[in-house]
Amino acid sequence: MLRKSLFTVGWLLAFVSAFAETRPIHTYSIVARNPINGDLGVAVQSHWFSVGSLVPWAEAGVGAVATQSFVDQSYGLLGLELMRGGKTARQALEALLAVDSGRAVRQVAMIDALGTVAVHTGSRCIPAAGHESGEQFSVQANLMLNDKIWPAMASVYRQAQGELSDRMLAALEAAQAVGGDIRGKQSAAILVVSGKSSGKPWLDRKIDLRVEDHPEPLKELRRLVRIHQAYEHMNSGDLAVEKSDLAGALREYSAAEALNPENIEMKYWHAIGLANSGHLDESLPIFRTVFEADRNWVELTTRLTRIDLLKVNEGELKKILSLANDTR
């Protein structure tokens, strides 16, 4: 049953279609579901400012939508509303297209929580334009340099390994490698949500990253995803500390530092983890590196001992702080 908040589907769809603002976001994108854990995602690149604020939509346990070409954002809002109410991706897309007088210039892809895919490329989308669907994914593009774009995306996505985010980024990179947007590149975005809703949207939104304006948006987006993954390890390390799992914290902090080795803060918490687990000697070279970069970390170190987040005795603390004198 569709939620009562929709009143009648036809009335609301007609209302939004009549008044929705459209913008010419010519681009390439992918919507996909991870069959292993059910995660749902959208990734997109365009020669348009802040594409991530317009094209990608997703909700945990519901589905994902990419609305592009001459964008009508109601496809994102109402597509999710319809799928949340029990409609399949195909049923949702067909309902929206049926009342849209501008459907000939739309390009929209949807995937529901079961992995069912629906996609539409309007007859008046600017060439080269097209799409290709596969098992639990769809790739789509318009205003491309050539018609190799979406087949390349589909081929690479099928072969790619790793997390859903890694596979979707690989698809975008494949598009760029064979020509991409005829106008060039400017912004990119990726959105990944959980396959099931926990009732806590802030936890269900696993990745939500945007590159608003950049000469190499996909490279920058790839860098941000890597940093995001590093901070996820940091968060897990913090949680392990809360549970007094020092070995687990050490593993997580080490993983974070490996992904983002230039980040001083990650090195610092790695050193704290080592010191707290009784490996003071191993922590000292890391503390030295951190103190050399910024002496504010020296003051923070003394503060941590006051609230028992740095579990060392007075002699050990002096040994750590003495490194600050060596870095003057």
MARTORMI-361968 format. One record per residue (C-alpha): residue in three letters; z negated, y negated, x negated. Coordinates in steps of 0.05 Angstrom, whole numbers, padded with zeros to 5 digits. Layout:
// MARTORMI-361968
<rec><rest>ala</rest><pz>Z</pz><py>Y</py><px>X</px></rec>
...
//
This chain:
// MARTORMI-361968
<rec><rest>met</rest><pz>00000</pz><py>00000</py><px>00000</px></rec>
<rec><rest>leu</rest><pz>00018</pz><py>-00069</py><px>-00025</px></rec>
<rec><rest>arg</rest><pz>-00042</pz><py>-00116</py><px>-00031</px></rec>
<rec><rest>lys</rest><pz>-00055</pz><py>-00160</py><px>00029</px></rec>
<rec><rest>ser</rest><pz>-00053</pz><py>-00221</py><px>-00017</px></rec>
<rec><rest>leu</rest><pz>00022</pz><py>-00215</py><px>-00016</px></rec>
<rec><rest>phe</rest><pz>00023</pz><py>-00227</py><px>00059</px></rec>
<rec><rest>thr</rest><pz>00094</pz><py>-00202</py><px>00070</px></rec>
<rec><rest>val</rest><pz>00137</pz><py>-00183</py><px>00011</px></rec>
<rec><rest>gly</rest><pz>00200</pz><py>-00216</py><px>00038</px></rec>
<rec><rest>trp</rest><pz>00166</pz><py>-00282</py><px>00054</px></rec>
<rec><rest>leu</rest><pz>00133</pz><py>-00289</py><px>-00014</px></rec>
<rec><rest>leu</rest><pz>00194</pz><py>-00267</py><px>-00054</px></rec>
<rec><rest>ala</rest><pz>00238</pz><py>-00315</py><px>-00016</px></rec>
<rec><rest>phe</rest><pz>00188</pz><py>-00372</py><px>-00026</px></rec>
<rec><rest>val</rest><pz>00182</pz><py>-00362</py><px>-00101</px></rec>
<rec><rest>ser</rest><pz>00257</pz><py>-00350</py><px>-00110</px></rec>
<rec><rest>ala</rest><pz>00272</pz><py>-00415</py><px>-00074</px></rec>
<rec><rest>phe</rest><pz>00225</pz><py>-00457</py><px>-00117</px></rec>
<rec><rest>ala</rest><pz>00223</pz><py>-00421</py><px>-00184</px></rec>
<rec><rest>glu</rest><pz>00243</pz><py>-00461</py><px>-00245</px></rec>
<rec><rest>thr</rest><pz>00297</pz><py>-00429</py><px>-00288</px></rec>
<rec><rest>arg</rest><pz>00308</pz><py>-00439</py><px>-00362</px></rec>
<rec><rest>pro</rest><pz>00365</pz><py>-00412</py><px>-00405</px></rec>
<rec><rest>ile</rest><pz>00327</pz><py>-00364</py><px>-00450</px></rec>
<rec><rest>his</rest><pz>00384</pz><py>-00325</py><px>-00481</px></rec>
<rec><rest>thr</rest><pz>00353</pz><py>-00272</py><px>-00524</px></rec>
<rec><rest>tyr</rest><pz>00342</pz><py>-00198</py><px>-00539</px></rec>
<rec><rest>ser</rest><pz>00280</pz><py>-00158</py><px>-00520</px></rec>
<rec><rest>ile</rest><pz>00250</pz><py>-00090</py><px>-00509</px></rec>
<rec><rest>val</rest><pz>00201</pz><py>-00063</py><px>-00457</px></rec>
<rec><rest>ala</rest><pz>00170</pz><py>00004</py><px>-00473</px></rec>
<rec><rest>arg</rest><pz>00113</pz><py>00053</py><px>-00460</px></rec>
<rec><rest>asn</rest><pz>00079</pz><py>00096</py><px>-00512</px></rec>
<rec><rest>pro</rest><pz>00080</pz><py>00166</py><px>-00482</px></rec>
<rec><rest>ile</rest><pz>00020</pz><py>00187</py><px>-00524</px></rec>
<rec><rest>asn</rest><pz>-00032</pz><py>00137</py><px>-00500</px></rec>
<rec><rest>gly</rest><pz>00005</pz><py>00101</py><px>-00444</px></rec>
<rec><rest>asp</rest><pz>00005</pz><py>00033</py><px>-00478</px></rec>
<rec><rest>leu</rest><pz>00056</pz><py>-00016</py><px>-00448</px></rec>
<rec><rest>gly</rest><pz>00092</pz><py>-00070</py><px>-00487</px></rec>
<rec><rest>val</rest><pz>00144</pz><py>-00124</py><px>-00492</px></rec>
<rec><rest>ala</rest><pz>00175</pz><py>-00154</py><px>-00554</px></rec>
<rec><rest>val</rest><pz>00226</pz><py>-00210</py><px>-00557</px></rec>
<rec><rest>gln</rest><pz>00264</pz><py>-00256</py><px>-00603</px></rec>
<rec><rest>ser</rest><pz>00306</pz><py>-00318</py><px>-00585</px></rec>
<rec><rest>his</rest><pz>00337</pz><py>-00382</py><px>-00610</px></rec>
<rec><rest>trp</rest><pz>00291</pz><py>-00420</py><px>-00563</px></rec>
<rec><rest>phe</rest><pz>00224</pz><py>-00453</py><px>-00573</px></rec>
<rec><rest>ser</rest><pz>00162</pz><py>-00412</py><px>-00552</px></rec>
<rec><rest>val</rest><pz>00199</pz><py>-00352</py><px>-00522</px></rec>
<rec><rest>gly</rest><pz>00132</pz><py>-00316</py><px>-00516</px></rec>
<rec><rest>ser</rest><pz>00108</pz><py>-00364</py><px>-00462</px></rec>
<rec><rest>leu</rest><pz>00166</pz><py>-00345</py><px>-00417</px></rec>
<rec><rest>val</rest><pz>00197</pz><py>-00277</py><px>-00426</px></rec>
<rec><rest>pro</rest><pz>00141</pz><py>-00224</py><px>-00437</px></rec>
<rec><rest>trp</rest><pz>00094</pz><py>-00202</py><px>-00382</px></rec>
<rec><rest>ala</rest><pz>00048</pz><py>-00141</py><px>-00381</px></rec>
<rec><rest>glu</rest><pz>-00015</pz><py>-00115</py><px>-00347</px></rec>
<rec><rest>ala</rest><pz>-00056</pz><py>-00055</py><px>-00366</px></rec>
<rec><rest>gly</rest><pz>-00046</pz><py>00005</py><px>-00321</px></rec>
<rec><rest>val</rest><pz>00010</pz><py>-00031</py><px>-00284</px></rec>
<rec><rest>gly</rest><pz>00072</pz><py>-00045</py><px>-00324</px></rec>
<rec><rest>ala</rest><pz>00112</pz><py>-00092</py><px>-00368</px></rec>
<rec><rest>val</rest><pz>00168</pz><py>-00141</py><px>-00354</px></rec>
<rec><rest>ala</rest><pz>00219</pz><py>-00180</py><px>-00395</px></rec>
<rec><rest>thr</rest><pz>00254</pz><py>-00236</py><px>-00356</px></rec>
<rec><rest>gln</rest><pz>00309</pz><py>-00273</py><px>-00394</px></rec>
<rec><rest>ser</rest><pz>00378</pz><py>-00303</py><px>-00393</px></rec>
<rec><rest>phe</rest><pz>00368</pz><py>-00359</py><px>-00341</px></rec>
<rec><rest>val</rest><pz>00294</pz><py>-00343</py><px>-00335</px></rec>
<rec><rest>asp</rest><pz>00259</pz><py>-00339</py><px>-00268</px></rec>
<rec><rest>gln</rest><pz>00186</pz><py>-00327</py><px>-00287</px></rec>
<rec><rest>ser</rest><pz>00170</pz><py>-00301</py><px>-00218</px></rec>
<rec><rest>tyr</rest><pz>00202</pz><py>-00236</py><px>-00239</px></rec>
<rec><rest>gly</rest><pz>00143</pz><py>-00227</py><px>-00287</px></rec>
<rec><rest>leu</rest><pz>00089</pz><py>-00249</py><px>-00238</px></rec>
<rec><rest>leu</rest><pz>00116</pz><py>-00213</py><px>-00177</px></rec>
<rec><rest>gly</rest><pz>00143</pz><py>-00153</py><px>-00214</px></rec>
<rec><rest>leu</rest><pz>00073</pz><py>-00138</py><px>-00237</px></rec>
<rec><rest>glu</rest><pz>00045</pz><py>-00153</py><px>-00168</px></rec>
<rec><rest>leu</rest><pz>00093</pz><py>-00104</py><px>-00136</px></rec>
<rec><rest>met</rest><pz>00080</pz><py>-00049</py><px>-00187</px></rec>
<rec><rest>arg</rest><pz>00005</pz><py>-00060</py><px>-00181</px></rec>
<rec><rest>gly</rest><pz>00014</pz><py>-00048</py><px>-00106</px></rec>
<rec><rest>gly</rest><pz>00047</pz><py>00020</py><px>-00117</px></rec>
<rec><rest>lys</rest><pz>00120</pz><py>00003</py><px>-00125</px></rec>
<rec><rest>thr</rest><pz>00159</pz><py>00036</py><px>-00181</px></rec>
<rec><rest>ala</rest><pz>00194</pz><py>-00008</py><px>-00232</px></rec>
<rec><rest>arg</rest><pz>00260</pz><py>00004</py><px>-00197</px></rec>
<rec><rest>gln</rest><pz>00233</pz><py>-00012</py><px>-00128</px></rec>
<rec><rest>ala</rest><pz>00201</pz><py>-00076</py><px>-00154</px></rec>
<rec><rest>leu</rest><pz>00264</pz><py>-00100</py><px>-00190</px></rec>
<rec><rest>glu</rest><pz>00309</pz><py>-00084</py><px>-00130</px></rec>
<rec><rest>ala</rest><pz>00263</pz><py>-00123</py><px>-00083</px></rec>
<rec><rest>leu</rest><pz>00265</pz><py>-00184</py><px>-00127</px></rec>
<rec><rest>leu</rest><pz>00339</pz><py>-00182</py><px>-00139</px></rec>
<rec><rest>ala</rest><pz>00352</pz><py>-00175</py><px>-00065</px></rec>
<rec><rest>val</rest><pz>00325</pz><py>-00245</py><px>-00050</px></rec>
<rec><rest>asp</rest><pz>00349</pz><py>-00280</py><px>-00113</px></rec>
<rec><rest>ser</rest><pz>00411</pz><py>-00321</py><px>-00104</px></rec>
<rec><rest>gly</rest><pz>00415</pz><py>-00330</py><px>-00179</px></rec>
<rec><rest>arg</rest><pz>00414</pz><py>-00256</py><px>-00196</px></rec>
<rec><rest>ala</rest><pz>00482</pz><py>-00260</py><px>-00228</px></rec>
<rec><rest>val</rest><pz>00453</pz><py>-00301</py><px>-00286</px></rec>
<rec><rest>arg</rest><pz>00389</pz><py>-00260</py><px>-00293</px></rec>
<rec><rest>gln</rest><pz>00372</pz><py>-00206</py><px>-00343</px></rec>
<rec><rest>val</rest><pz>00308</pz><py>-00169</py><px>-00327</px></rec>
<rec><rest>ala</rest><pz>00276</pz><py>-00104</py><px>-00350</px></rec>
<rec><rest>met</rest><pz>00214</pz><py>-00071</py><px>-00322</px></rec>
<rec><rest>ile</rest><pz>00174</pz><py>-00009</py><px>-00339</px></rec>
<rec><rest>asp</rest><pz>00117</pz><py>00017</py><px>-00297</px></rec>
<rec><rest>ala</rest><pz>00054</pz><py>00054</py><px>-00318</px></rec>
<rec><rest>leu</rest><pz>00089</pz><py>00122</py><px>-00311</px></rec>
<rec><rest>gly</rest><pz>00145</pz><py>00101</py><px>-00357</px></rec>
<rec><rest>thr</rest><pz>00198</pz><py>00092</py><px>-00304</px></rec>
<rec><rest>val</rest><pz>00249</pz><py>00039</py><px>-00326</px></rec>
<rec><rest>ala</rest><pz>00292</pz><py>-00009</py><px>-00287</px></rec>
<rec><rest>val</rest><pz>00339</pz><py>-00061</py><px>-00317</px></rec>
<rec><rest>his</rest><pz>00390</pz><py>-00112</py><px>-00292</px></rec>
<rec><rest>thr</rest><pz>00442</pz><py>-00152</py><px>-00330</px></rec>
<rec><rest>gly</rest><pz>00476</pz><py>-00201</py><px>-00284</px></rec>
<rec><rest>ser</rest><pz>00551</pz><py>-00207</py><px>-00282</px></rec>
<rec><rest>arg</rest><pz>00548</pz><py>-00280</py><px>-00305</px></rec>
<rec><rest>cys</rest><pz>00502</pz><py>-00270</py><px>-00365</px></rec>
<rec><rest>ile</rest><pz>00535</pz><py>-00301</py><px>-00425</px></rec>
<rec><rest>pro</rest><pz>00572</pz><py>-00250</py><px>-00468</px></rec>
<rec><rest>ala</rest><pz>00558</pz><py>-00211</py><px>-00508</px></rec>
<rec><rest>ala</rest><pz>00508</pz><py>-00184</py><px>-00458</px></rec>
<rec><rest>gly</rest><pz>00484</pz><py>-00115</py><px>-00440</px></rec>
<rec><rest>his</rest><pz>00428</pz><py>-00065</py><px>-00440</px></rec>
<rec><rest>glu</rest><pz>00411</pz><py>00007</py><px>-00455</px></rec>
<rec><rest>ser</rest><pz>00355</pz><py>00048</py><px>-00426</px></rec>
<rec><rest>gly</rest><pz>00323</pz><py>00111</py><px>-00454</px></rec>
<rec><rest>glu</rest><pz>00261</pz><py>00153</py><px>-00444</px></rec>
<rec><rest>gln</rest><pz>00206</pz><py>00103</py><px>-00428</px></rec>
<rec><rest>phe</rest><pz>00241</pz><py>00042</py><px>-00457</px></rec>
<rec><rest>ser</rest><pz>00295</pz><py>-00008</py><px>-00445</px></rec>
<rec><rest>val</rest><pz>00330</pz><py>-00057</py><px>-00492</px></rec>
<rec><rest>gln</rest><pz>00370</pz><py>-00116</py><px>-00467</px></rec>
<rec><rest>ala</rest><pz>00406</pz><py>-00176</py><px>-00497</px></rec>
<rec><rest>asn</rest><pz>00451</pz><py>-00234</py><px>-00478</px></rec>
<rec><rest>leu</rest><pz>00489</pz><py>-00289</py><px>-00516</px></rec>
<rec><rest>met</rest><pz>00493</pz><py>-00243</py><px>-00575</px></rec>
<rec><rest>leu</rest><pz>00540</pz><py>-00247</py><px>-00634</px></rec>
<rec><rest>asn</rest><pz>00571</pz><py>-00180</py><px>-00614</px></rec>
<rec><rest>asp</rest><pz>00561</pz><py>-00120</py><px>-00570</px></rec>
<rec><rest>lys</rest><pz>00528</pz><py>-00077</py><px>-00624</px></rec>
<rec><rest>ile</rest><pz>00460</pz><py>-00108</py><px>-00612</px></rec>
<rec><rest>trp</rest><pz>00430</pz><py>-00067</py><px>-00556</px></rec>
<rec><rest>pro</rest><pz>00458</pz><py>00000</py><px>-00580</px></rec>
<rec><rest>ala</rest><pz>00427</pz><py>-00013</py><px>-00649</px></rec>
<rec><rest>met</rest><pz>00361</pz><py>-00030</py><px>-00618</px></rec>
<rec><rest>ala</rest><pz>00360</pz><py>00033</py><px>-00576</px></rec>
<rec><rest>ser</rest><pz>00380</pz><py>00077</py><px>-00635</px></rec>
<rec><rest>val</rest><pz>00326</pz><py>00049</py><px>-00682</px></rec>
<rec><rest>tyr</rest><pz>00272</pz><py>00051</py><px>-00629</px></rec>
<rec><rest>arg</rest><pz>00286</pz><py>00125</py><px>-00615</px></rec>
<rec><rest>gln</rest><pz>00279</pz><py>00141</py><px>-00689</px></rec>
<rec><rest>ala</rest><pz>00221</pz><py>00095</py><px>-00707</px></rec>
<rec><rest>gln</rest><pz>00151</pz><py>00122</py><px>-00721</px></rec>
<rec><rest>gly</rest><pz>00082</pz><py>00092</py><px>-00715</px></rec>
<rec><rest>glu</rest><pz>00047</pz><py>00050</py><px>-00663</px></rec>
<rec><rest>leu</rest><pz>00084</pz><py>00020</py><px>-00604</px></rec>
<rec><rest>ser</rest><pz>00082</pz><py>-00048</py><px>-00636</px></rec>
<rec><rest>asp</rest><pz>00115</pz><py>-00021</py><px>-00700</px></rec>
<rec><rest>arg</rest><pz>00170</pz><py>00013</py><px>-00661</px></rec>
<rec><rest>met</rest><pz>00185</pz><py>-00048</py><px>-00619</px></rec>
<rec><rest>leu</rest><pz>00188</pz><py>-00093</py><px>-00680</px></rec>
<rec><rest>ala</rest><pz>00235</pz><py>-00044</py><px>-00713</px></rec>
<rec><rest>ala</rest><pz>00281</pz><py>-00050</py><px>-00652</px></rec>
<rec><rest>leu</rest><pz>00281</pz><py>-00126</py><px>-00657</px></rec>
<rec><rest>glu</rest><pz>00296</pz><py>-00123</py><px>-00731</px></rec>
<rec><rest>ala</rest><pz>00354</pz><py>-00076</py><px>-00718</px></rec>
<rec><rest>ala</rest><pz>00383</pz><py>-00127</py><px>-00670</px></rec>
<rec><rest>gln</rest><pz>00380</pz><py>-00182</py><px>-00722</px></rec>
<rec><rest>ala</rest><pz>00409</pz><py>-00136</py><px>-00775</px></rec>
<rec><rest>val</rest><pz>00474</pz><py>-00127</py><px>-00736</px></rec>
<rec><rest>gly</rest><pz>00482</pz><py>-00200</py><px>-00716</px></rec>
<rec><rest>gly</rest><pz>00429</pz><py>-00221</py><px>-00666</px></rec>
<rec><rest>asp</rest><pz>00433</pz><py>-00284</py><px>-00624</px></rec>
<rec><rest>ile</rest><pz>00499</pz><py>-00321</py><px>-00636</px></rec>
<rec><rest>arg</rest><pz>00460</pz><py>-00386</py><px>-00643</px></rec>
<rec><rest>gly</rest><pz>00410</pz><py>-00361</py><px>-00694</px></rec>
<rec><rest>lys</rest><pz>00335</pz><py>-00350</py><px>-00689</px></rec>
<rec><rest>gln</rest><pz>00274</pz><py>-00392</py><px>-00674</px></rec>
<rec><rest>ser</rest><pz>00216</pz><py>-00356</py><px>-00639</px></rec>
<rec><rest>ala</rest><pz>00189</pz><py>-00287</py><px>-00626</px></rec>
<rec><rest>ala</rest><pz>00132</pz><py>-00253</py><px>-00590</px></rec>
<rec><rest>ile</rest><pz>00099</pz><py>-00186</py><px>-00578</px></rec>
<rec><rest>leu</rest><pz>00052</pz><py>-00165</py><px>-00522</px></rec>
<rec><rest>val</rest><pz>00018</pz><py>-00096</py><px>-00517</px></rec>
<rec><rest>val</rest><pz>-00033</pz><py>-00075</py><px>-00464</px></rec>
<rec><rest>ser</rest><pz>-00071</pz><py>-00011</py><px>-00451</px></rec>
<rec><rest>gly</rest><pz>-00041</pz><py>00045</py><px>-00409</px></rec>
<rec><rest>lys</rest><pz>-00102</pz><py>00044</py><px>-00364</px></rec>
<rec><rest>ser</rest><pz>-00142</pz><py>-00015</py><px>-00339</px></rec>
<rec><rest>ser</rest><pz>-00215</pz><py>-00018</py><px>-00361</px></rec>
<rec><rest>gly</rest><pz>-00230</pz><py>-00075</py><px>-00313</px></rec>
<rec><rest>lys</rest><pz>-00238</pz><py>-00119</py><px>-00375</px></rec>
<rec><rest>pro</rest><pz>-00171</pz><py>-00154</py><px>-00387</px></rec>
<rec><rest>trp</rest><pz>-00196</pz><py>-00183</py><px>-00453</px></rec>
<rec><rest>leu</rest><pz>-00203</pz><py>-00112</py><px>-00480</px></rec>
<rec><rest>asp</rest><pz>-00140</pz><py>-00085</py><px>-00447</px></rec>
<rec><rest>arg</rest><pz>-00095</pz><py>-00136</py><px>-00481</px></rec>
<rec><rest>lys</rest><pz>-00087</pz><py>-00102</py><px>-00548</px></rec>
<rec><rest>ile</rest><pz>-00036</pz><py>-00149</py><px>-00581</px></rec>
<rec><rest>asp</rest><pz>-00014</pz><py>-00218</py><px>-00558</px></rec>
<rec><rest>leu</rest><pz>00021</pz><py>-00254</py><px>-00615</px></rec>
<rec><rest>arg</rest><pz>00073</pz><py>-00309</py><px>-00615</px></rec>
<rec><rest>val</rest><pz>00115</pz><py>-00345</py><px>-00667</px></rec>
<rec><rest>glu</rest><pz>00133</pz><py>-00410</py><px>-00632</px></rec>
<rec><rest>asp</rest><pz>00181</pz><py>-00441</py><px>-00682</px></rec>
<rec><rest>his</rest><pz>00200</pz><py>-00411</py><px>-00749</px></rec>
<rec><rest>pro</rest><pz>00262</pz><py>-00402</py><px>-00793</px></rec>
<rec><rest>glu</rest><pz>00247</pz><py>-00327</py><px>-00797</px></rec>
<rec><rest>pro</rest><pz>00209</pz><py>-00310</py><px>-00733</px></rec>
<rec><rest>leu</rest><pz>00214</pz><py>-00235</py><px>-00738</px></rec>
<rec><rest>lys</rest><pz>00188</pz><py>-00234</py><px>-00810</px></rec>
<rec><rest>glu</rest><pz>00131</pz><py>-00279</py><px>-00789</px></rec>
<rec><rest>leu</rest><pz>00116</pz><py>-00237</py><px>-00728</px></rec>
<rec><rest>arg</rest><pz>00114</pz><py>-00174</py><px>-00771</px></rec>
<rec><rest>arg</rest><pz>00065</pz><py>-00209</py><px>-00817</px></rec>
<rec><rest>leu</rest><pz>00021</pz><py>-00230</py><px>-00759</px></rec>
<rec><rest>val</rest><pz>00020</pz><py>-00159</py><px>-00731</px></rec>
<rec><rest>arg</rest><pz>-00002</pz><py>-00133</py><px>-00799</px></rec>
<rec><rest>ile</rest><pz>-00058</pz><py>-00185</py><px>-00801</px></rec>
<rec><rest>his</rest><pz>-00077</pz><py>-00167</py><px>-00730</px></rec>
<rec><rest>gln</rest><pz>-00084</pz><py>-00095</py><px>-00750</px></rec>
<rec><rest>ala</rest><pz>-00127</pz><py>-00115</py><px>-00809</px></rec>
<rec><rest>tyr</rest><pz>-00174</pz><py>-00154</py><px>-00764</px></rec>
<rec><rest>glu</rest><pz>-00178</pz><py>-00095</py><px>-00716</px></rec>
<rec><rest>his</rest><pz>-00206</pz><py>-00056</py><px>-00775</px></rec>
<rec><rest>met</rest><pz>-00254</pz><py>-00114</py><px>-00789</px></rec>
<rec><rest>asn</rest><pz>-00278</pz><py>-00112</py><px>-00717</px></rec>
<rec><rest>ser</rest><pz>-00289</pz><py>-00037</py><px>-00722</px></rec>
<rec><rest>gly</rest><pz>-00327</pz><py>-00049</py><px>-00787</px></rec>
<rec><rest>asp</rest><pz>-00372</pz><py>-00100</py><px>-00752</px></rec>
<rec><rest>leu</rest><pz>-00385</pz><py>-00051</py><px>-00696</px></rec>
<rec><rest>ala</rest><pz>-00403</pz><py>00003</py><px>-00746</px></rec>
<rec><rest>val</rest><pz>-00453</pz><py>-00045</py><px>-00779</px></rec>
<rec><rest>glu</rest><pz>-00485</pz><py>-00058</py><px>-00711</px></rec>
<rec><rest>lys</rest><pz>-00494</pz><py>00017</py><px>-00705</px></rec>
<rec><rest>ser</rest><pz>-00521</pz><py>00023</py><px>-00776</px></rec>
<rec><rest>asp</rest><pz>-00461</pz><py>00066</py><px>-00794</px></rec>
<rec><rest>leu</rest><pz>-00453</pz><py>00038</py><px>-00864</px></rec>
<rec><rest>ala</rest><pz>-00403</pz><py>00091</py><px>-00887</px></rec>
<rec><rest>gly</rest><pz>-00360</pz><py>00077</py><px>-00826</px></rec>
<rec><rest>ala</rest><pz>-00364</pz><py>00002</py><px>-00838</px></rec>
<rec><rest>leu</rest><pz>-00343</pz><py>00012</py><px>-00910</px></rec>
<rec><rest>arg</rest><pz>-00282</pz><py>00052</py><px>-00890</px></rec>
<rec><rest>glu</rest><pz>-00260</pz><py>00000</py><px>-00839</px></rec>
<rec><rest>tyr</rest><pz>-00270</pz><py>-00059</py><px>-00885</px></rec>
<rec><rest>ser</rest><pz>-00231</pz><py>-00024</py><px>-00940</px></rec>
<rec><rest>ala</rest><pz>-00174</pz><py>-00010</py><px>-00892</px></rec>
<rec><rest>ala</rest><pz>-00174</pz><py>-00083</py><px>-00871</px></rec>
<rec><rest>glu</rest><pz>-00172</pz><py>-00108</py><px>-00942</px></rec>
<rec><rest>ala</rest><pz>-00115</pz><py>-00061</py><px>-00959</px></rec>
<rec><rest>leu</rest><pz>-00073</pz><py>-00091</py><px>-00902</px></rec>
<rec><rest>asn</rest><pz>-00090</pz><py>-00163</py><px>-00919</px></rec>
<rec><rest>pro</rest><pz>-00111</pz><py>-00164</py><px>-00993</px></rec>
<rec><rest>glu</rest><pz>-00104</pz><py>-00240</py><px>-01000</px></rec>
<rec><rest>asn</rest><pz>-00158</pz><py>-00253</py><px>-00948</px></rec>
<rec><rest>ile</rest><pz>-00223</pz><py>-00273</py><px>-00982</px></rec>
<rec><rest>glu</rest><pz>-00267</pz><py>-00261</py><px>-00922</px></rec>
<rec><rest>met</rest><pz>-00245</pz><py>-00189</py><px>-00917</px></rec>
<rec><rest>lys</rest><pz>-00262</pz><py>-00179</py><px>-00990</px></rec>
<rec><rest>tyr</rest><pz>-00330</pz><py>-00211</py><px>-00977</px></rec>
<rec><rest>trp</rest><pz>-00350</pz><py>-00164</py><px>-00920</px></rec>
<rec><rest>his</rest><pz>-00325</pz><py>-00106</py><px>-00962</px></rec>
<rec><rest>ala</rest><pz>-00374</pz><py>-00127</py><px>-01016</px></rec>
<rec><rest>ile</rest><pz>-00430</pz><py>-00134</py><px>-00965</px></rec>
<rec><rest>gly</rest><pz>-00415</pz><py>-00064</py><px>-00939</px></rec>
<rec><rest>leu</rest><pz>-00418</pz><py>-00036</py><px>-01010</px></rec>
<rec><rest>ala</rest><pz>-00484</pz><py>-00071</py><px>-01025</px></rec>
<rec><rest>asn</rest><pz>-00514</pz><py>-00048</py><px>-00959</px></rec>
<rec><rest>ser</rest><pz>-00495</pz><py>00024</py><px>-00972</px></rec>
<rec><rest>gly</rest><pz>-00528</pz><py>00026</py><px>-01040</px></rec>
<rec><rest>his</rest><pz>-00466</pz><py>00014</py><px>-01082</px></rec>
<rec><rest>leu</rest><pz>-00488</pz><py>-00052</py><px>-01112</px></rec>
<rec><rest>asp</rest><pz>-00452</pz><py>-00044</py><px>-01178</px></rec>
<rec><rest>glu</rest><pz>-00385</pz><py>-00032</py><px>-01142</px></rec>
<rec><rest>ser</rest><pz>-00397</pz><py>-00094</py><px>-01100</px></rec>
<rec><rest>leu</rest><pz>-00409</pz><py>-00142</py><px>-01158</px></rec>
<rec><rest>pro</rest><pz>-00336</pz><py>-00150</py><px>-01181</px></rec>
<rec><rest>ile</rest><pz>-00316</pz><py>-00165</py><px>-01109</px></rec>
<rec><rest>phe</rest><pz>-00372</pz><py>-00216</py><px>-01100</px></rec>
<rec><rest>arg</rest><pz>-00349</pz><py>-00249</py><px>-01165</px></rec>
<rec><rest>thr</rest><pz>-00278</pz><py>-00256</py><px>-01139</px></rec>
<rec><rest>val</rest><pz>-00302</pz><py>-00286</py><px>-01074</px></rec>
<rec><rest>phe</rest><pz>-00349</pz><py>-00335</py><px>-01107</px></rec>
<rec><rest>glu</rest><pz>-00293</pz><py>-00357</py><px>-01154</px></rec>
<rec><rest>ala</rest><pz>-00249</pz><py>-00373</py><px>-01094</px></rec>
<rec><rest>asp</rest><pz>-00301</pz><py>-00412</py><px>-01054</px></rec>
<rec><rest>arg</rest><pz>-00374</pz><py>-00424</py><px>-01070</px></rec>
<rec><rest>asn</rest><pz>-00392</pz><py>-00432</py><px>-00996</px></rec>
<rec><rest>trp</rest><pz>-00397</pz><py>-00356</py><px>-00995</px></rec>
<rec><rest>val</rest><pz>-00456</pz><py>-00361</py><px>-01042</px></rec>
<rec><rest>glu</rest><pz>-00496</pz><py>-00400</py><px>-00991</px></rec>
<rec><rest>leu</rest><pz>-00475</pz><py>-00351</py><px>-00936</px></rec>
<rec><rest>thr</rest><pz>-00500</pz><py>-00293</py><px>-00978</px></rec>
<rec><rest>thr</rest><pz>-00570</pz><py>-00322</py><px>-00980</px></rec>
<rec><rest>arg</rest><pz>-00569</pz><py>-00334</py><px>-00905</px></rec>
<rec><rest>leu</rest><pz>-00550</pz><py>-00262</py><px>-00890</px></rec>
<rec><rest>thr</rest><pz>-00612</pz><py>-00236</py><px>-00924</px></rec>
<rec><rest>arg</rest><pz>-00655</pz><py>-00277</py><px>-00877</px></rec>
<rec><rest>ile</rest><pz>-00629</pz><py>-00240</py><px>-00816</px></rec>
<rec><rest>asp</rest><pz>-00624</pz><py>-00172</py><px>-00850</px></rec>
<rec><rest>leu</rest><pz>-00548</pz><py>-00168</py><px>-00851</px></rec>
<rec><rest>leu</rest><pz>-00551</pz><py>-00162</py><px>-00926</px></rec>
<rec><rest>lys</rest><pz>-00601</pz><py>-00107</py><px>-00941</px></rec>
<rec><rest>val</rest><pz>-00619</pz><py>-00117</py><px>-01014</px></rec>
<rec><rest>asn</rest><pz>-00685</pz><py>-00130</py><px>-01049</px></rec>
<rec><rest>glu</rest><pz>-00702</pz><py>-00194</py><px>-01086</px></rec>
<rec><rest>gly</rest><pz>-00679</pz><py>-00168</py><px>-01153</px></rec>
<rec><rest>glu</rest><pz>-00612</pz><py>-00144</py><px>-01125</px></rec>
<rec><rest>leu</rest><pz>-00601</pz><py>-00211</py><px>-01090</px></rec>
<rec><rest>lys</rest><pz>-00613</pz><py>-00248</py><px>-01155</px></rec>
<rec><rest>lys</rest><pz>-00562</pz><py>-00203</py><px>-01189</px></rec>
<rec><rest>ile</rest><pz>-00510</pz><py>-00221</py><px>-01136</px></rec>
<rec><rest>leu</rest><pz>-00525</pz><py>-00295</py><px>-01138</px></rec>
<rec><rest>ser</rest><pz>-00524</pz><py>-00297</py><px>-01213</px></rec>
<rec><rest>leu</rest><pz>-00449</pz><py>-00285</py><px>-01208</px></rec>
<rec><rest>ala</rest><pz>-00443</pz><py>-00354</py><px>-01179</px></rec>
<rec><rest>asn</rest><pz>-00468</pz><py>-00384</py><px>-01244</px></rec>
<rec><rest>asp</rest><pz>-00415</pz><py>-00345</py><px>-01282</px></rec>
<rec><rest>thr</rest><pz>-00360</pz><py>-00375</py><px>-01239</px></rec>
<rec><rest>arg</rest><pz>-00377</pz><py>-00448</py><px>-01251</px></rec>
//
